[in-house]
Amino acid sequence: MGPELAALPPDIARQSISDTQVILPFDAALAAIEHLTRSGRKLESWEGWVRLRDGNRAKSLSHGGSFALSRDPARAAETAKAGIRGAREHWLRNPEYPDADLYFGLTFGAA
């Protein structure tokens, strides 16, 4: 298990579709951002991932994620959460793949 996953509460970490990276569904991604930011980590980036019906996963072509987040951990978290909410709203209106789910890959660094 990667260090970022290990730093999450088990109920959040087990929702990741990767054993080494934080790649979570919407609600768990927002909870992970809150938890790790409070724990002194800064969100460096997020990106959309797609979990297909057969269980395979791929990076989303439509939801590339963040370009540059603030150096301030609180601002980085708020900006990312807004982007993630926007990506989810777009997905719900027009999913990239039918019968697939949108997940969010999160990369953290030290604050």
N, C-alpha and C positions, 0 to 999 in steps of 0.2 A: 504494500500500500504506500502511495506517495505521501510525502510529509504534509501536504495541504489536506489530503483526505483524512489522514490520521489526526489532524488538528480539529476536525469537525465532530459534532456529536454523532454517535453511531447511526441514529435514525436518519440523519441527512446523508452521511457518507455512503450508506448502503444503497442509496438511490442513484449513485453515479453509474453511468454505463461504461466506465473505465475503472480498472483496478489501480491505475497509476496517476490519472488526471482527474480533476474535478469537472465532471460533465453531468449536469443535473437538469431535471425538469424545472419549469418556471418557479413554482413556490419554493422548492428546495434551493434553487440558485439564489433567490432573494434572501432566504434565511442564512445561507452560507456567507453571502456578502456581509450581512449584519454581524454574524458571529465572528468571522475572521477579522473584520475591521475593528470590532470591539477588543479583539485579542491582540491588536497592535500590528496587524498586517495591512498592507496597501494593495488594493486591486490594481494590477498593472494592465490587464486587458480582459476582454470577454469576446467570445465568438459563438455564432450559432452552429449547432450540430443537429443532424437529423437521425432519428432512430427509425429505421424502416420496419415494416410489419414482420419481416423474417428475422428481426433482431440485429441485423447489420447496421452499422452506423457510418455516416459520412459527414464531412464539413458541409454546412449549408452554403450554397452559392448566392442565395438571396439575402442572407443575414450574416454578413461578414464580421459584425461586431464593432468594437471600439477602434478608433484610429490613434488618439492620444488622450490619455486621462490626466487629470490634474495631479500634481505632486502631493497635494493635500489629501490624506486618506479619506476624510469625510466627503470632500467634494468629488473625489474619484468614485466613491461608492454611490453617491446620489446620481451622478451623471450616468454611470453604468446601469443602475436600476431603471432609470428613465429610458435608456436605450433598449434594455431588455423588455420592459413593458411595451414599448413601441413595436419591437420585433414580434412579440407574442400577439398583439392586437392585429398586426398585419397578417400573421400566420393564420389566425382564426378566421379572417375574412377571405384569405387566398393562400391556402397551404401550398408549399413548394412541391410536395409529393402527396398524393392521396393516401389515406390510411397510414400516415407516418406521424411521428411526434417531434416537436421542436425541443431541443435541449440546449443548454448553455455551458460552454467551456469557460472556466474561470482560471486566470493565472494571477497569483499573488506574489508579492515580495515583502521584504521587511519595510516597515513604515519609517 
